[in-house]
Amino acid sequence: MKHVILGNGPAGVIAAETIRKHNPADEIVMIGSEPEPPYSRMAIPYLLVGNINEEGTYLRKTKGHFDQLKIQQVSGHAESVDTKAKQVKLVGGKSLAYDKLLIATGSKPVRPPIPGIDSAGVHPCWTLEDARAIQKLAKPGARVLQMGAGFIGCIILEALASRGVELTVVEMGNRMVPRMMTEGAGTLIKEWVQKKGVTVYTDTKVESITPVQSSGGIVSKIAGIFGGSNNSPLAVKLSNGKTIEVDLVISATGVKPNIEYLKNSGIEINTGILVDQQMRTSAPDVYAACDVTESVDFSTGKRIVNAIQPNAAEQARIAGANMAGEHTESLGTIQINVLDTLGLISSSFGQWWGVEGGQSVELRDPVNFKYMRLEFQDDILIGATSCGLTEHVGVLRGLIQTRVALGEWKEELLKDPIKVMDAYLAQGQARSAWMS
């Protein structure tokens, strides 16, 4: 049996290892599109901070790990998949036959249609190559503008701020992390970040990026001292009427599933690849995992692209087991977001936006940078958002994921949402008594 895995990120690696665990003799080929060993993109901010070196981003640090498991590694970009012939074609003409195929090519950055977006000094922060370019320019005192304040943007923000740059963040939405936090939480995060010395513009777009003659920016000065090459400063025009001159622009405007090469494959695709509970696609012997998938949310029953690493890891484990002949099913994905932004911990779970006809309660303590909002459907907690209340993170997830009926505790939480721990313990004790 020959297994081909497109993608060598966390999902690809976990799936390959799972297959090997169940089937010691099967052939496994894992294809990666970058020259580096399999690594975690989520570790790149730690690289920028200086907490780790490039080897610290590697998913498996033991030398020869994949060779020992007899997992063949191939470098290349997928050009197309022929599900009838069971072949993967790579850019350059090479083709690989498969018995079972896993698509785990993850996401890729969205490149906004902004004049000047291709200028030198404009970089995404997605690959190790991107990180190297940013490290050269994001020196202490450098003027940096970051486009986007979503989940990934806030992680990058943390790394940039730690490097001592003069940082400006521009977000199109009316708050930071608009696609994972309520308005109250996103606004509080903005206030916290500004308190830490970062300039943040919300409800603002970048309209153009234009190289300008050097005016003595910090990067120019450093380059001049050491005789190095240097990008020209960039004039960034904003929709709020301001024009800012910077040394570096970071594009963190979101990501999308990396699946364009599947256009004529016969695999059913919506926003992402449609998969069932076993991570099977519509094509025989083809599976998918991680950011490329559109799977069922356990709480809503609707399909979503849930691009978070814990979800990717679980899907990879399930896909790998089923490819190896086991029978394992997903219980459904759940939206989980936990974010550390310059020391302020925020989180959102489940249907944090609420539902029509449901009830909610909101606690605001802006002086102490604390916030909580709970969303209910009948007497079940279906979603939550919090900032600065780390002791409640696990409890909120537990109540939402177990869908426990709160009974009279719902009314207590509507009066005081901080009592979620009491509600969790009380309902847990009640269930234990009922089961005994």
Secondary structure as GFF3:
##gff-version 3
##sequence-region A 1 436
A	DSSP	beta_strand	2	6	.	.	.	ID=ss1
A	DSSP	alpha_helix	10	22	.	.	.	ID=ss2
A	DSSP	beta_strand	27	32	.	.	.	ID=ss3
A	DSSP	three_ten_helix	41	43	.	.	.	ID=ss4
A	DSSP	alpha_helix	44	49	.	.	.	ID=ss5
A	DSSP	three_ten_helix	54	57	.	.	.	ID=ss6
A	DSSP	alpha_helix	65	68	.	.	.	ID=ss7
A	DSSP	beta_strand	71	75	.	.	.	ID=ss8
A	DSSP	beta_strand	78	82	.	.	.	ID=ss9
A	DSSP	beta_strand	87	90	.	.	.	ID=ss10
A	DSSP	beta_strand	95	97	.	.	.	ID=ss11
A	DSSP	beta_strand	100	103	.	.	.	ID=ss12
A	DSSP	beta_strand	107	109	.	.	.	ID=ss13
A	DSSP	beta_strand	122	124	.	.	.	ID=ss14
A	DSSP	alpha_helix	128	137	.	.	.	ID=ss15
A	DSSP	beta_strand	143	147	.	.	.	ID=ss16
A	DSSP	alpha_helix	151	162	.	.	.	ID=ss17
A	DSSP	beta_strand	166	170	.	.	.	ID=ss18
A	DSSP	alpha_helix	183	195	.	.	.	ID=ss19
A	DSSP	beta_strand	199	201	.	.	.	ID=ss20
A	DSSP	beta_strand	206	211	.	.	.	ID=ss21
A	DSSP	alpha_helix	218	226	.	.	.	ID=ss22
A	DSSP	beta_strand	234	238	.	.	.	ID=ss23
A	DSSP	beta_strand	243	246	.	.	.	ID=ss24
A	DSSP	beta_strand	248	251	.	.	.	ID=ss25
A	DSSP	beta_strand	255	257	.	.	.	ID=ss26
A	DSSP	three_ten_helix	260	262	.	.	.	ID=ss27
A	DSSP	beta_strand	273	274	.	.	.	ID=ss28
A	DSSP	beta_strand	286	288	.	.	.	ID=ss29
A	DSSP	three_ten_helix	290	292	.	.	.	ID=ss30
A	DSSP	beta_strand	293	296	.	.	.	ID=ss31
A	DSSP	beta_strand	303	304	.	.	.	ID=ss32
A	DSSP	alpha_helix	309	323	.	.	.	ID=ss33
A	DSSP	beta_strand	336	341	.	.	.	ID=ss34
A	DSSP	beta_strand	344	350	.	.	.	ID=ss35
A	DSSP	beta_strand	359	365	.	.	.	ID=ss36
A	DSSP	three_ten_helix	366	368	.	.	.	ID=ss37
A	DSSP	beta_strand	370	377	.	.	.	ID=ss38
A	DSSP	beta_strand	380	387	.	.	.	ID=ss39
A	DSSP	three_ten_helix	390	392	.	.	.	ID=ss40
A	DSSP	alpha_helix	393	402	.	.	.	ID=ss41
A	DSSP	alpha_helix	409	415	.	.	.	ID=ss42
A	DSSP	three_ten_helix	417	419	.	.	.	ID=ss43
A	DSSP	alpha_helix	420	435	.	.	.	ID=ss44
###
